[in-house]
Each structure stands twice: as structure tokens, then as C-alpha cells.
């Protein structure tokens, strides 16, 4: 191949080197593509009528020899027209409010700072919505650079999405439909340079290179994010996401430190764990014979075999657990309230204060217009618009709801299947592992118990099922949301968000809810055990170990949470890289003069319309893990923090190097996710209170310590024996007794006549034999009292903190008021000056009409539905 142009093809300008490429369309000329050719011809003709400049790169110039590239440039007049239509804010006066005083000791944060040109790529201005009739009101130095590339590509996409491509049917319009039917293969704005070096063109900003150098490399993980540059390059919607992710990661650091201190407290007070010492003591725990944990295949066992798990459980189940659960309830409130303040500041700095969400909501999706053939009068616009009849809408909603319920039922069924697996396999593990060689291993032998093996294998199987169902449901959710035909883009995203989060909530958290609130709670007692599907199934409900179910909840949480994070990072980073490597394998060694900028970007992955949706979903699911079940695992925020530090840089690297430049879009908040986070925050207080009360052994220990301790000394001695009830072995039914050969060698039926089980019941021979003791009711009352007290304390503090912290900072309120005042003052002076000039001209020549005119393009500008959201 020979470079036919003198200038390098690694450029973002037309061949003349003057007009900037604002958008690129690619297509392949099929043999049987006459319809596609006609569509393209009509579409491109209409683009030129709309005032756009076009330039085509022949397929002989492309690397693969078969792809055409259509380059699009927006002249100033078109930009000005559509900037007026889209109400884009532009500067009219330099900001005259004095900068805030520097924070004391700010030099300590110097290592985390980025250079000011990177952090603040644009001067600070007061802004006002662009008005084409008042061009001289705004600070326009150079028309070619007045609108940044992100604004330019947003305007082009708005035009592309409303231009018709059929002479006969004017409703056939928009680049989306042309991409869906294969007329064009791709449509994308260009990156401004290669990410690893600056552009050779001095007129090019090379912002992609700056983002990669200062943001996308993992070596910069400790640096602040250049949010203003991200917003300038990618638009406000992506900028808000990274602002939220960075803020969430920053707030996680405080929770991680407190969680780590709670874990250190557990390690430091390890030797004070009296009940674990009793379990491990051969004269106490070694002499307590426990009843079989399953029917027939489980034998009698000594309490001392749970020594290791008891010590492990203490690391997470101690007095610091209560403190941390309360702390996290308050932390969640602080996080959400401070984020509102941060978001309000960004809204002002990024000109989103008067962002009209309603305007976007009125703009219809093209899919809605296509599928809705009925028309009716809009009371607001007084124009005929498409609508979906109520009967069709109800039928679609009912079918959609039934589909969601079916898939949620499928999850619940799979969870029941995993529980059945646990019950069936536990008996097998108990039988197999009683003489297993692993028991003799020095370090890990004591940890490999039937309970541990069952828990780990069940958690892994559950994780695999979660990922498979998740993969399938994502496609189903999109299909049924499309079937509902939402009216606007905002409505579409909200409907999909609710469906996906509801499914993911049940999918990811149901197994943890089972371990936390159901396992070991409905067991019964020897001679009257409870069974999962009735006695005929033989699947006896699981029991918790004497150390409690908390350690198993911790195991479940770690496997699902860490597994999801590892799998997510592989999907996000490795898969796009491999795809790009494969697509560009033959072209990556070409010199810049041959491998054009549009071909380089064409070989990258497309960032889908729902790309940010999945990013938010991943983080919100993680947020649920570290709030809903954090009382069982104080190190969860630390794991989340480590993941998020990596996540920020992986996402940055992915956006900068692996994806085409997304079309810039506006958004003034994180949308529906804010309400979901609030819901999780409230729900987390309840779940953690129940975990401390019913999953942890904290309340029974405190009741024993203060109400049932022996003698006059307040001590935990004797707690283990007190927490275990006695049952007469001879009263155990034959179907519950161990089979021959299942009992250990030390078991002697002539000497051992009773066994112990975890409950508070009267012993054999008592007048209320095997009924609950008064201590059981005292403990239950204490648990319920703790739940009520903890919830009320945390909720009172939450509401007080929310009331105390204003949603909008006072300095931002002042700046908004100052800007609005200046707009009124400057507009008044501007109109007055224009009137004086007009009157002066009229007095000089009374016969000549000197009404001010403005330049305009020969086109009809109309508001259509497919506006960029």
C-alpha cells in the first residue's frame, strides 16, 4: 500500500487540514446491497442539505480493502443553530468570585494532586444557554474551537438520529435504524490522538494522551481523577459515573480502616475467648458427646472437633461486631449525604443546574415511534404524536412482570436445589471424611471438616449458578424491556434498571440470606427433627455448629463477593483487549501514515448505550454486599476498597485504550441508582441488626454473662455447657440413629447414655421434658430488644445527620445566585445597548430599515424526538 496523501492519515482533519472530523460512518459495499446503496445515497444527500460537510475514503485506502469511511464535519452555522436548539451552555463572562482560601495543611495532599492544566483544562466562566440571535453576547474568540469536540459530536449525533433516509416514508430516519439494518457498519466520533503519544498536529488537543498518562495507568492509583478533563472529553454522563465511583472509593477507605481495626481487636483479644478454650479443652469439650448432625450416616462426635472453627468465628463474632454494624449504618448515611453535596457542586461546575430532564423525557425513542402506529394530540405541544394504546400497554406490562417473576422463581428454585445439595452431601462428607487422610495434616487438617467441605463446595456451585443465570437474564431483561416499548430513553433505562436490580438482588443475595436467617433456625431436636420437604425426603434441616453460623455466612460472602469481582475484572479488561488484539492483528505494525485515525478507532470495541448501566450495576451489587451483611465480615469494605482502586484504573484504561470514543451525553445525577442506594441503606440497618441478634452468638453470651453466670463472679466460664441441652440416646428414633460402623471408635453405648445438642430445652426426666427453658425466652426477648434499640438508634442518627448536612453547599448556592444575577444584569445591558444602536441608526436614516439581522443557514430546524440523552 502507498500513502496517496502528503499529510499523515493519523489526523482528525479532512484532507484540506482545516475542517475537523466530527463523526465517522463506515460501510461495506455488499454485492446484493442495492437497497442499502439507495438508503445511503438518500441519507447522505439529506445530511448535506442539513448543512454538514462530507468526505469519503475509498475502500482502496482502507487497511482491509473493503471498508468505506464517510467523514463528517459540522460548519459553524450548523453548530450555532443546533446549540441553540439543544440549549447548550456557553461562557459569557469570566468568573469574578474569589477562589476559596487554601485548606490548612493542604501541602500534605501534594503527592495526590495532578498538574493544574490536567485538573482544570478550561478557565472558570459564568455560562448561559446559547442563543444564536445574541452571538456577540458570548465570549467567542475562535469559532472553530468555541465548541469542544465532545459538544460537536453530540450535535452531530443529534442530527444523524433525525435525518430521514427514505424518499417515500419520512418516518424512516435515524442512524440507529441504518446501523440495525446493516446499511452502515458503525458510527463513532474520533479519539483525538493515539493514547501512547501526542498528536503530531499542533492544532489537536491530545486529551486522550493526557488521560492515559495521568489517569488510566495503574501506577497512578493514588492520584486524584482529572474529572474536568474526563467530562470535557467524554461528556457529563461518563464524568458523573467516575466522580461517583471515585467518591465511593474514597468513602470506602474510612469504612475499611474501621473494619480492619475491628478485625485487629478480634485478633488482639483472641486469648480472652473463654468459650473457645472450653471447647478445645479435652476435659470439657473433649468429654461432651454431641448428637448426630444427620440421619444414619453421621455418628456421635465430640465438641472438641469444632475447636478450630470456634476460634475462627471469634475473629468476626465479638463485641466489635456490634460497634461495626452500628458504624456502617451511620457510614452509609454520611456517604449518601456527602455524595449529594458533591453532586450539587458538580452540577454547578459542569453547567447542569438548569438541566431540563423534562425536555429529554418529552423526546421519544425512535423504536417507540416505529412500533406505535396510533396517533393522538399532545396537550402540551398541541401536535399529533404516536402513542401505545392502554390495552396493549397493560398486556405488555403483565407479560413482562410474569417473565420477571418466572426468572426470580427460577433463582429461588436453584437456591433450594443448592440447599438440598448441602443436606444430601453433608451426610456423605461426614461418612467419607471420618477416616480421611486430610484429618492427619498438621496445619489444615483441623479445618477440613464435613461442615467446611459442604459450605465451600455449595458456595462454589451457587456462584456458578449465579453467573449462568445472570448471563441468561441480562438478555431476557433487555428483550422484555424492548417489548414494553418505553416512550423515552430515561423511561427505558429506569425500567431496565428496576428489572436488572431486582433480579440481581435475589440472585446474588439469596444464598447469604439463607445462611444468615434460615440455616440452623428451624432444626427441631433429637426425636423431633424438622425436614426440608417432609420426613419422607430424608433431608434433615442443617444445624449450626456450636460456634454459630456466622463463620459460614462469612465464607459464603467472601466466595460470592470476591468471585464476582475477579470475574468482573476479567470480563471488563481481558475480553476487550483480546478482541481488539484479534481485530487489529494485521494492522498494528503499520506506520501512522497508512493506519488512519478512523481505522484505528474502527478496530476498537463499541461502548454500548447500556455500557454505563452495567458499570453502575456492578458497583451497586458490591455496595449491597458491604452493607447488608457487613456485620458478619468487617473486612468486606477493605476487599471492596482494594477492588475499587483497581476498578477505577481498569475502567479508565478500558475507556481510553480499548473502546471507541462514546458520543458525549448529559446527565446531572446518577439517576435511578440513587434511590436504589437509599433503599439498600435502609434495608442494611435491619439485616445487620438481625445478623447480630440471630446469626451471631453475641446476645446469648451477653445474657449468660449478666444473668446466668455461675457464683458471684461475672465470667463466661461454663457458657458452652449452659448453651447445650441434654437428650437421652435411648429415646432417639431408629430412623435417626447412626448405622453400624458410622460411630467413632471411642463411642461406647454402655457408658454413654446421653448426647448434647445446641438449644435451650429441659433435660430428660424434667416435668417439662424437652420444652424450652426460661433462658430461651430471655434470650429471645433480648434479641428482639436489641433489634429495636439498634434500629432506632441508627435511624435517629441517620435522620439527624441527613438533616444536619445540607444537600447543596452554601458556596454553591451563592455562586448560582451570583450567576443568575449577572445573567439578568448583562442581558439587560446587552438589550439596552442594542436598542440604543438601533435608535441611533434609525435617526440617521429614517427611510432605511436597519432592523438587526442574524446569519442563518438555508434549512428548517425542527425539534424531533430522538434527542441525545
Residue pairs with C-beta under 8 A, 6 or more apart in sequence:
1 63
1 594
3 9
3 593
3 594
4 61
5 15
7 15
7 17
8 200
8 592
8 593
9 592
9 593
9 594
9 595
9 596
9 597
9 599
10 193
10 194
10 199
10 200
10 592
10 593
10 595
10 596
10 597
10 600
11 17
11 199
11 201
11 204
11 596
11 597
12 20
12 21
12 190
12 192
12 193
12 199
12 201
12 204
12 597
13 19
13 20
13 21
13 201
13 203
14 20
14 21
14 53
14 55
14 71
14 73
15 55
19 53
19 73
20 73
20 144
20 149
20 152
21 71
21 72
21 73
21 190
21 597
21 598
22 72
22 73
22 74
22 149
22 152
22 153
22 155
22 156
22 189
23 71
23 72
23 153
23 156
23 157
23 160
23 187
23 188
23 189
23 190
24 69
24 70
24 71
24 72
24 186
24 187
24 188
24 189
24 190
24 598
24 601
24 602
25 69
25 70
25 72
25 175
25 184
25 186
25 187
26 67
26 68
26 69
26 70
26 184
26 185
26 186
26 187
26 598
26 602
27 36
27 40
27 67
27 68
27 70
27 183
27 184
27 185
28 59
28 66
28 67
28 68
28 185
29 37
29 59
29 66
29 68
30 36
30 182
36 181
36 182
36 183
39 165
39 166
39 178
39 181
39 183
40 165
40 178
40 183
40 184
42 164
42 165
42 166
42 167
43 163
43 164
43 165
43 178
43 183
44 54
44 70
46 163
46 164
46 165
47 54
47 72
47 159
47 160
47 163
48 54
49 859
50 78
50 159
50 163
50 859
51 74
51 75
51 77
51 78
51 81
51 857
51 859
52 72
52 73
52 74
52 75
52 78
52 156
52 159
53 72
53 73
53 74
53 75
54 70
54 71
54 72
54 73
55 70
55 71
55 73
56 68
56 69
56 70
56 71
57 68
57 69
57 70
57 71
57 596
57 598
58 68
59 65
59 66
59 67
59 68
61 596
62 68
62 69
62 596
62 599
63 586
63 587
63 590
63 594
63 595
63 599
67 185
67 599
67 602
69 596
69 598
69 599
69 602
71 598
72 156
72 160
74 152
74 155
74 156
74 159
76 143
76 144
77 855
77 856
77 857
78 155
78 159
78 857
79 147
79 152
79 155
80 130
80 132
80 135
81 132
81 856
81 857
81 859
81 861
82 155
82 158
82 159
82 861
83 90
83 130
83 132
83 147
83 151
83 155
84 130
84 131
84 132
85 861
85 863
86 154
86 155
86 158
86 867
87 129
87 130
87 356
87 359
88 129
88 130
88 147
88 151
88 155
89 127
89 128
89 129
89 130
89 351
90 127
90 128
90 129
90 130
90 138
90 139
90 146
90 147
91 123
91 125
91 126
91 127
91 138
91 139
92 125
92 126
92 127
92 128
92 137
92 138
92 139
92 823
92 826
93 125
93 126
93 139
93 822
93 826
94 123
94 124
94 125
94 126
94 139
95 123
95 124
95 125
95 126
97 814
97 815
97 818
100 811
111 222
112 222
112 223
112 224
113 119
113 223
113 224
114 214
114 223
114 224
114 226
115 214
118 210
118 214
118 226
118 229
119 224
119 226
119 227
119 228
119 229
120 228
121 207
121 226
121 228
121 229
121 232
122 228
122 232
125 139
126 818
126 819
126 822
126 823
127 351
127 819
128 137
128 138
128 823
128 827
129 354
130 138
131 137
132 854
132 856
133 854
134 830
135 854
137 826
137 827
137 830
140 146
147 155
148 232
149 189
149 192
149 205
149 233
150 232
150 233
150 234
150 235
150 664
151 664
153 189
153 661
153 663
153 664
154 235
154 663
154 664
154 665
154 666
154 868
156 189
157 175
157 187
157 189
157 663
157 868
158 866
158 867
158 868
160 174
160 175
160 187
161 173
161 174
161 175
161 176
161 366
161 866
161 867
161 868
162 173
162 174
162 864
162 865
162 866
163 173
163 174
163 175
164 170
164 171
164 172
164 173
165 172
165 173
165 177
165 178
165 183
166 172
166 173
171 369
171 370
173 366
173 864
173 866
174 366
174 866
175 184
175 187
176 366
176 866
177 366
177 370
178 184
179 185
179 186
179 187
186 602
186 606
186 660
188 601
188 602
188 606
188 660
188 661
188 663
189 660
189 661
189 663
189 664
190 597
190 598
190 601
190 661
191 208
191 597
191 600
191 601
191 660
191 661
192 199
192 204
192 205
192 206
192 207
192 208
193 199
193 204
193 206
193 208
193 209
194 208
194 209
194 592
194 600
195 208
195 209
195 211
195 212
195 216
195 656
195 657
196 209
196 212
197 209
198 206
198 209
199 206
199 209
200 592
207 229
207 232
207 233
208 233
208 656
210 226
210 229
211 226
211 229
211 230
211 233
211 652
211 656
212 653
212 656
212 657
214 220
214 223
214 226
215 223
215 225
215 226
215 229
215 230
215 649
215 652
215 656
216 649
216 652
216 653
216 655
216 656
216 657
217 649
217 653
218 646
218 649
218 653
220 649
221 645
221 646
221 648
221 649
224 246
225 242
225 243
225 246
225 648
225 652
227 239
227 242
227 243
227 246
227 346
228 349
230 238
230 239
230 242
231 238
231 239
231 350
233 661
234 655
234 661
234 662
234 664
235 662
235 663
235 664
235 665
235 666
236 350
236 352
236 664
236 665
236 666
236 667
236 668
237 612
237 664
237 665
237 666
237 667
238 612
238 655
238 662
238 665
239 346
239 350
240 343
240 346
240 667
240 668
240 669
240 670
241 612
241 615
241 616
241 670
242 648
242 651
242 652
243 342
243 343
243 346
244 339
244 343
244 670
245 615
245 619
245 644
245 647
245 648
245 651
246 648
247 338
247 339
247 342
248 335
248 339
248 619
248 623
248 644
249 641
249 644
249 645
249 647
249 648
251 331
251 334
251 335
251 338
252 626
252 637
252 640
252 641
252 644
253 641
254 331
255 327
255 328
255 331
255 626
255 637
255 641
256 637
256 638
256 640
256 641
258 324
258 327
258 331
258 634
258 637
259 324
259 630
259 634
259 635
259 636
259 637
259 638
260 634
260 635
260 638
261 320
262 320
262 321
262 323
262 324
262 634
263 315
263 316
263 634
263 635
265 318
265 320
266 314
266 315
266 316
266 318
266 320
267 315
269 318
270 311
270 314
270 315
273 310
273 311
273 314
274 715
274 716
274 717
274 719
275 310
275 701
275 716
275 719
275 720
276 307
276 310
276 311
276 314
276 547
278 284
278 285
278 717
278 718
278 719
278 720
278 721
279 285
279 303
279 304
279 306
279 307
279 310
279 546
279 547
279 720
280 304
280 307
280 310
280 311
281 304
282 304
284 720
284 721
285 302
285 303
285 304
285 306
285 307
285 720
286 302
286 303
286 304
287 302
288 302
288 303
288 304
288 720
288 721
288 724
288 756
289 300
289 301
289 302
289 747
289 752
289 754
289 755
289 756
290 300
290 301
290 302
290 303
290 546
290 724
290 755
290 756
290 757
291 300
291 526
291 727
291 732
291 755
291 756
291 757
292 298
292 299
292 300
292 301
292 736
292 737
292 738
292 755
293 301
293 426
293 430
293 450
293 543
294 423
294 426
294 427
294 430
294 540
295 427
295 529
295 538
295 540
295 735
295 736
296 427
296 735
296 736
296 737
296 738
296 739
296 742
297 427
297 428
297 430
297 431
297 738
297 739
297 742
298 426
298 427
298 430
298 431
298 738
298 742
299 430
299 434
299 738
299 742
299 743
299 744
299 747
300 738
300 743
300 744
300 747
300 752
300 755
301 744
302 746
303 546
303 720
303 724
303 756
305 449
306 449
306 545
306 546
306 547
307 446
308 446
308 447
308 449
309 447
309 449
309 451
309 452
309 545
309 547
309 551
310 545
310 546
310 547
312 547
312 551
313 545
313 547
313 548
313 550
313 551
313 697
314 547
316 550
316 551
316 554
316 632
316 633
316 634
317 547
317 548
317 550
317 551
317 696
317 697
317 698
318 698
319 698
320 634
321 631
321 634
321 692
321 696
321 698
322 692
322 698
322 790
324 630
324 631
324 634
325 630
325 631
325 688
325 689
325 691
325 692
325 790
326 790
326 793
326 794
328 626
328 627
328 630
328 631
328 637
328 684
328 688
329 684
329 685
329 688
329 794
329 797
329 798
330 794
330 797
330 798
330 801
332 627
332 680
332 681
332 684
332 798
333 681
333 797
333 798
333 801
333 802
334 801
334 805
336 674
336 677
336 678
336 681
337 801
337 802
337 805
337 807
338 805
340 807
340 808
341 805
341 806
341 807
341 808
341 809
343 669
343 670
344 807
344 808
344 809
344 812
345 809
345 812
346 352
347 353
347 355
347 668
347 669
348 812
348 815
348 816
352 666
352 667
352 668
353 816
355 666
355 668
357 490
357 668
359 867
360 488
360 489
360 490
360 867
360 869
361 488
361 490
361 491
362 380
362 381
362 488
363 488
363 489
363 863
363 864
363 865
363 866
363 867
363 869
364 385
364 386
364 487
364 488
364 865
364 866
365 486
365 487
365 488
365 489
365 492
365 865
365 866
366 865
366 866
367 482
367 485
368 386
368 388
368 485
368 486
368 487
368 488
368 865
369 386
369 865
371 388
371 485
372 386
372 387
372 388
372 485
373 386
374 386
374 387
374 388
374 389
375 384
375 385
375 386
375 387
376 384
376 385
376 387
377 383
377 384
377 385
378 384
378 385
388 396
388 485
388 487
393 484
396 483
396 484
396 485
397 484
399 480
399 483
400 480
400 481
400 483
400 484
400 499
403 476
403 480
404 477
404 480
404 499
404 502
404 503
407 469
407 473
407 476
407 503
408 502
408 503
408 506
410 469
411 469
411 503
411 506
411 507
411 510
412 506
412 510
414 465
414 469
415 462
415 510
415 511
415 514
418 458
418 461
418 462
418 465
418 511
419 514
419 532
419 542
420 532
420 539
421 458
421 461
422 454
422 455
422 458
422 542
423 532
423 539
423 540
423 541
423 542
424 539
425 454
425 457
425 458
426 450
426 451
426 454
426 542
429 450
429 453
429 454
430 450
431 742
433 439
433 448
433 449
433 450
433 453
434 742
434 744
436 448
438 444
438 445
438 448
439 445
439 448
441 448
451 545
451 552
452 555
455 552
455 555
455 556
456 555
456 559
459 511
459 555
459 556
459 559
459 560
460 559
462 511
462 556
462 560
463 559
463 560
463 563
463 564
466 507
466 508
466 511
466 560
466 564
467 567
469 507
470 503
470 504
470 507
473 500
473 503
473 507
474 500
477 496
477 499
477 500
477 503
478 496
478 610
480 499
481 492
481 495
481 496
481 499
484 495
486 492
486 495
488 869
489 869
490 671
490 869
493 610
493 613
493 671
493 672
494 671
494 672
496 610
496 613
497 613
497 617
497 671
497 672
497 673
497 676
498 672
500 613
500 617
501 617
501 620
501 676
504 617
504 621
505 624
508 560
508 564
508 621
508 624
508 625
509 624
509 625
509 628
509 629
511 556
511 560
512 553
512 556
512 557
512 560
512 628
512 629
515 549
515 552
515 553
515 556
515 695
516 549
516 553
516 629
516 632
516 687
516 690
516 691
516 694
516 695
517 690
517 694
517 695
519 542
519 544
519 549
519 552
520 542
520 543
520 544
520 549
520 758
521 694
522 530
522 541
523 529
523 530
523 541
523 542
523 543
524 530
524 541
525 725
525 727
525 757
525 759
525 761
525 770
526 727
526 731
526 732
526 736
526 755
526 757
527 727
527 731
527 732
527 733
527 736
527 770
528 770
529 540
529 541
529 736
530 540
530 541
531 537
531 538
531 539
531 540
531 541
532 539
532 540
532 541
533 539
543 757
543 758
544 552
544 758
545 551
546 720
546 723
546 724
546 758
547 697
548 695
548 696
548 697
549 695
550 632
550 691
550 695
550 696
550 697
553 629
553 632
553 633
553 691
553 695
554 632
554 633
557 625
557 629
557 632
557 633
557 636
558 633
558 639
560 625
561 622
561 625
561 636
561 639
561 640
562 639
564 621
564 622
565 622
565 639
565 643
568 618
569 643
569 646
569 647
569 650
572 650
572 651
572 654
573 650
573 653
573 654
576 605
576 654
576 658
576 659
577 658
579 605
580 603
580 604
580 605
580 658
583 603
584 600
584 603
587 595
587 599
587 603
588 595
601 660
601 661
602 660
604 658
604 659
604 660
605 658
605 659
605 660
606 659
606 660
607 655
607 659
607 660
607 662
611 662
615 651
616 670
616 673
619 644
619 647
620 673
620 676
620 677
620 680
622 640
622 643
622 644
623 677
623 680
624 680
624 684
625 636
625 640
626 636
626 637
626 640
627 680
627 681
627 684
627 688
628 680
628 683
628 684
628 687
628 688
629 636
629 687
629 688
629 691
630 636
630 637
630 684
630 688
631 688
631 691
631 692
631 696
632 691
632 695
632 696
655 662
663 868
664 868
665 868
665 869
666 868
666 869
681 798
685 790
685 791
685 794
685 795
685 798
686 791
688 790
689 786
689 787
689 790
689 791
690 787
692 698
692 699
692 786
692 790
693 699
693 783
693 784
693 786
693 787
694 783
699 779
699 782
699 783
699 786
700 723
700 779
701 716
701 719
702 782
703 775
703 778
703 779
703 782
704 716
704 719
704 722
704 723
705 714
705 715
705 716
705 719
706 714
707 778
708 722
708 775
709 715
709 716
709 717
709 718
710 717
710 718
722 775
723 758
723 760
724 756
724 757
724 758
724 759
725 756
725 757
725 758
725 759
725 760
725 761
725 762
725 763
725 770
726 754
726 755
726 756
726 763
726 764
727 754
727 755
727 756
727 757
727 764
727 770
728 753
728 754
728 764
729 749
729 752
729 753
729 754
729 755
730 753
731 764
754 764
759 772
759 776
760 772
760 773
760 775
760 776
760 779
761 770
761 771
761 772
761 773
761 776
762 768
762 769
762 770
762 771
762 772
762 773
763 769
764 770
834 852
838 850
838 851
838 852
841 848
841 850
842 850
